Amino acid sequence: MPSFRLVERFAAFLLSANFIQAHHVERKAGSPQTALRKARREQQLISKRLLRDDASEEAEGGCVAMILGETEIQHFLRLAQQGTEEKERERALVSLRRGLQHPETQQTFIWLEGSMRTLVGLLTSNQALLQLEAARCLHELSHSEQSAVAEACLPATSYLLTYLSGHSSDFIELCLYTLGNLIVESEAVRRQLLPQGIVPALAACIQSPHLTVLEALGYALSQLLQVKEAPEMIIPSVLGSTLPEHILRLLQPGPKLNLGVAVEFAWCLHYIICSQVDNTLLISHGGLSTLGLLLLDMAGAVQRTEDTGLELLACPVLRCLSNLLTEAAMEVVGGQNQLEDERVVAALFILLQFFLQKQPSLLPEGLWLLNNLTANSPSFCTSLLSMDLIEPLLQLLPVSNVVSILVLTVLCNVAEKGPAYCQRLWPGPLLSCLIGTLASPDIEVVGQSLELLQLLFLYQPEAAKDFLQQSGLQVLERHQEEAQLQDRVHALQQTALHQ
């Protein structure tokens, strides 16, 4: 696999910058949360979380939970409600909760008259342990893939919302994950929660000092922001709250940055930006500068250690930056909200090197950002040339067709800036690379190569002469019969011959 030899010279530059601070992030390898974040990153799935206490499961004997019928459910509910000892009542709810891990038990439970009313009554009792176990039962129900089960939990949602202002961080965390699961499954749940004030409740939660609460909050909010009616009914309320400024605060690099929390809120920010409801507001709150500094911090982190876990954070951060850069408002927002050329480009290439070695699937994300950086900015194009980053960019061409197209697009962005830029692109390894991409069976790769060659021939006539000397016309002849390429191939042939 190719390596970035030239990029190493920029590592010390980044690490010496005063905004890069050493910090430690905690990550539980192989945890369900990590796996689900990865699934959402790779497939953009709306996922559900199941929060279970492994220690409690082991203490309960580690036995397989049994499917419960109507009689067993009624028995456990009656014991939980009327038992003479608190421990006995708690054990009954534990048994019910374990049974509710089965879809069959869940179906029986929701159709059993009075079962949900009894469970909600236990949730609102004044005994903390019973409340917690009742909430755990609801959490098991919320994880169901059947919308009928989620809608059966409607009577509990207003209480779960109220408990977000409580004092127990464990209980608040459980309520948040349960609400997050219910939100995504049922439109009826969302219709009930919105007028009840779920957005203000989440905005209040974001000031919690507990990292577990913040991570759960990020999950619940991300679920809410992904639903189909979010752009019209939810995101305007979110943008009108204090949530955006607090989200950006939690993404600021430094010793307090927590990876799990940052990942969740970076995805939240991504969904808000993609809605295009009011991205200028995010820019005015310093969104570009915050994300730019975070990008720099991530580049510094991957230089310090091999196993950072930051690939989970990189994807949403790169997407957020890419999409914010497309806002026309960026042109009129000055000063601290602008990205600084050389630092951002150097950081991005260090991350591209890291992705190439550790996570090739993220290369397109980084290259899409580079495309958006260079599309309308001569200064970013100058940075690429002045830091000798064209050759490292060309080394990515063999990775995949998608990567090839993005690399060629970035080079087109540079070439279209005019003769001075094309003069610095040529000569060099670019000609042999382009002759190679012209031989690709992928029409889009060939098409983008033709686009780049046309710009080079226009602004740098020497390129056309070199192309002819390297038997370029014979390579072009392979594509004369391709309907989608015929016109461009002919135009390029004429340009090359008349230079």
Buried (B, 14 or more C-beta within 10 A) or exposed (E): EEEBEBBEEBBEBBBEBEEBBEBEBEBEEEEEBBEBBBEBBEEEEEBBBBBBEEEEEEEBEEEEBEEBBEEBBBBBBEBBBEBEEEEEBBBBBBBBBBBBBBBEBBBBBBEBEEBBEBBBBBBBBEEEEBBBBBBBBBBBBBBBEBBEBBBBBBEBBBBBBBBBEEEBBBBBBBBBBBBBBBBBBBBBBBEBBBEBBBBBBBBBBBEBEBBBBBBBBBBBBBBBBBBEEBBEEBBBBBBEBBBBBBBBBBBBBEEEBBBBBBBBBBBBBBBBBBBEBBBBBBBBBBBBBBBBBBBBBBBBBBBEEEEBBBBBBBBBBBBBBBBBBEBEBBEEBEEEBBBEBBBBBBBBBBBBBBBBEBBBEBBBBBBBBBBBBBBEBBEBBBBBBEBEBBBBBBBBBEBBBBBBBBBBBBBBBBBBBBEEBBBBBBEEEBBEBBBBBBEBEBBBBBBBBBBBBBBBBBBBBBBBEBBEEBEBBEBBEBBEEEEEBEEBBEEBBEBBEEB
